[in-house]
């Protein structure tokens, strides 16, 4: 894990300008290989989802159970602390009566008090022909407005296709699409449900969805770090 050079100002600006921020080489190739190797260890996961059974697309993913692997806990805590000021800023701009505790542990305690106790970090696995429909990762009343996804496989070598896709919907306008190219170990930070955008009357809400385009060949693995827990 290499987040010592993460630039908060650059992340904030990228989120404002384009709705997402790429953090290059967040994980080394060795760390990515280690994460992929975890997928077959059933004992560390609480649930497997086969997407076709639920209409989510094609492919599968597994949610980790508590306790999370130590390095995932560290990643989750550090990025929560990094992104919390942005979350507070967004709540203020959108005039929401929402505040986020200073630490992830305090935030998760708040989730627990609302009946959200199940961990949400996950690994997603895609093969040829697989894809993930546009969606939002909302698991209850409490939700942190930003999340992180890290590409664990090398495009062009491990898989073809499978781009990360974001759409933004402004009221009474057609959706805007962003295709985000990620290398192995790159992370992308993006809005969980919505983000503010400047308008003539102050700030308006952009509704955001994300997904993955069809895998042409090979296998694509991704680590998802969601900060709120599920009910």
C-alpha positions in Angstrom: 0.0 0.0 0.0 1.4 3.4 -1.1 -0.8 6.2 0.1 1.9 8.4 1.5 1.9 10.6 -1.6 -1.9 11.0 -1.8 -2.6 14.6 -2.6 -5.7 15.8 -0.8 -6.0 19.1 -2.8 -5.6 17.2 -6.1 -8.3 14.7 -5.1 -10.7 17.5 -4.1 -10.1 19.4 -7.3 -10.6 16.3 -9.5 -13.8 15.4 -7.7 -15.1 18.9 -8.3 -14.0 19.1 -11.9 -14.8 15.6 -13.2 -16.6 13.7 -10.5 -13.8 11.2 -9.7 -10.1 11.2 -8.7 -7.5 8.5 -9.7 -4.8 7.7 -7.2 -2.0 6.0 -9.2 -0.2 3.0 -7.9 -2.0 2.8 -4.6 -1.1 -0.9 -4.4 2.0 -2.6 -5.6 1.8 -5.5 -8.1 2.7 -7.8 -5.2 -0.1 -6.4 -3.0 -2.5 -6.8 -5.9 -1.5 -10.5 -6.4 -1.9 -11.0 -2.6 -5.4 -9.5 -2.7 -6.4 -11.7 -5.7 -5.2 -14.7 -3.8 -7.6 -14.0 -1.0 -10.6 -14.6 -3.2 -10.5 -18.4 -2.8 -10.3 -18.3 1.0 -13.9 -18.7 1.7 -13.4 -18.5 5.5 -12.6 -14.7 5.3 -15.8 -13.8 3.5 -19.3 -13.5 4.8 -21.3 -13.7 1.5 -20.8 -14.4 -2.2 -23.1 -12.7 -4.8 -23.5 -14.1 -8.3 -24.7 -11.1 -10.3 -26.9 -12.9 -12.8 -29.2 -14.2 -10.0 -30.0 -10.6 -9.0 -30.0 -8.9 -12.4 -26.8 -7.0 -11.4 -24.9 -8.0 -14.6 -22.5 -11.0 -14.9 -19.7 -11.9 -12.6 -19.5 -12.4 -8.9 -18.2 -10.7 -5.7 -17.6 -11.5 -2.1 -18.0 -9.4 1.0 -15.3 -9.7 3.7 -16.4 -10.6 7.2 -15.1 -9.0 10.4 -12.3 -8.9 11.4 -11.1 -7.6 8.0 -7.5 -8.3 6.9 -5.3 -5.7 8.7 -4.1 -3.9 5.6 -7.7 -3.4 4.4 -8.7 -2.0 7.8 -5.7 0.4 7.5 -6.7 1.4 4.0 -10.3 2.0 5.0 -9.4 4.1 8.1 -6.8 6.2 6.4 -9.0 7.0 3.4 -12.0 7.8 5.6 -9.9 10.3 7.4 -8.6 11.7 4.1 -12.1 12.0 2.6 -14.1 13.1 5.6 -13.5 16.8 5.1 -14.8 16.5 1.5 -17.8 14.6 2.8 -18.5 17.4 5.3 -18.0 20.1 2.6 -20.5 18.3 0.3 -23.1 18.0 3.1 -22.7 21.8 3.8 -23.0 22.6 0.0 -26.1 20.5 -0.3 -27.6 21.9 2.9 -27.8 18.4 4.5 -28.1 18.0 8.3 -25.4 15.3 8.1 -22.1 15.1 9.9 -19.4 12.5 9.9 -17.4 11.5 13.0 -13.7 12.2 13.0 -12.7 8.5 12.9 -13.9 5.5 10.9 -14.4 3.6 14.2 -16.8 6.2 15.4 -18.6 6.3 12.1 -19.0 2.5 12.1 -20.4 2.7 15.7 -23.0 5.1 14.3 -23.8 2.6 11.5 -24.2 -0.1 14.1 -26.6 2.0 16.2 -28.8 2.3 13.1 -28.7 -1.5 12.6 -25.9 -1.5 10.0 -23.4 -4.0 11.3 -22.2 -6.1 8.3 -18.9 -5.1 6.6 -19.0 -4.0 3.0 -15.4 -4.1 1.7 -15.4 -6.6 -1.1 -13.5 -8.2 -4.0 -15.2 -8.4 -7.4 -14.3 -11.1 -10.0 -15.1 -10.8 -13.7 -14.4 -13.2 -16.6 -15.1 -13.1 -20.4 -18.4 -11.6 -21.1 -19.0 -10.3 -17.6 -20.0 -6.8 -16.7 -21.5 -4.8 -13.9 -24.7 -2.7 -14.5 -24.8 0.9 -13.4 -25.7 1.0 -9.7 -25.2 2.7 -6.3 -23.8 1.0 -3.2 -26.4 2.0 -0.6 -27.0 -0.4 2.3 -29.1 1.4 4.7 -30.1 4.9 6.0 -26.4 5.8 6.9 -24.1 6.1 3.9 -20.7 7.8 3.5 -20.8 9.8 0.2 -17.5 8.6 -1.3 -16.0 5.3 -1.9 -12.8 3.7 -3.4 -12.2 1.0 -5.9 -8.8 -0.4 -6.8 -8.0 -2.4 -9.9 -6.1 -5.5 -9.0 -5.5 -6.9 -12.5 -3.4 -5.5 -15.3 -5.4 -4.3 -18.4 -4.1 -5.5 -21.7 -2.3 -8.3 -20.0 -4.7 -10.0 -17.6 -7.9 -8.8 -19.3 -9.3 -6.8 -22.2 -12.3 -4.4 -21.9 -13.7 -4.0 -18.5 -13.4 -0.2 -18.1 -14.8 1.5 -15.0 -17.8 3.7 -16.0 -19.5 6.6 -14.2 -22.7 8.4 -15.1 -24.0 11.6 -13.7 -27.6 12.8 -14.0 -28.5 16.4 -13.5 -32.1 17.4 -13.1 -33.9 17.7 -16.5 -30.8 16.9 -18.4 -29.4 13.8 -20.2 -26.7 11.7 -18.3 -23.0 12.4 -18.7 -20.7 9.4 -19.0 -17.1 9.1 -17.8 -14.9 6.1 -18.7 -12.0 5.8 -16.3 -8.9 3.9 -17.4 -7.1 2.2 -14.5 -3.8 0.4 -14.4 -3.0 -2.4 -12.0 -2.9 -0.9 -8.4 -4.6 2.3 -9.4 -7.5 3.5 -7.2 -10.4 5.6 -8.2 -12.4 7.7 -5.7 -16.0 8.6 -6.6 -19.3 9.6 -5.3 -21.4 6.8 -3.7 -24.8 8.3 -4.6 -24.6 12.0 -5.4 -22.3 15.0 -5.4 -22.7 18.8 -5.5 -22.2 20.9 -8.5 -22.3 24.7 -8.8 -25.5 26.1 -10.3 -26.9 29.6 -10.8 -28.8 29.1 -7.5 -25.9 27.8 -5.4 -25.3 24.0 -5.5 -27.4 21.3 -7.1 -27.2 17.6 -6.7 -25.8 15.3 -9.3 -27.0 11.7 -9.0 -24.1 9.3 -9.7 -24.0 5.6 -10.7 -21.1 3.4 -11.5 -20.4 0.1 -13.3 -18.0 -1.9 -15.3 -18.1 -2.4 -19.1 -18.1 -5.9 -20.6 -14.9 -8.0 -20.2 -13.7 -9.0 -23.7 -11.2 -11.6 -22.5 -9.3 -12.7 -19.4 -10.0 -12.1 -15.7 -10.5 -8.7 -13.9 -10.4 -8.4 -10.1 -11.2 -5.3 -8.2 -11.1 -4.4 -4.5 -14.0 -2.2 -3.3 -13.6 -0.1 -0.1 -17.0 1.2 1.1 -17.0 3.1 4.3 -20.4 2.5 5.7 -21.6 -1.0 6.8 -24.8 -2.8 5.7 -28.0 -3.6 7.5 
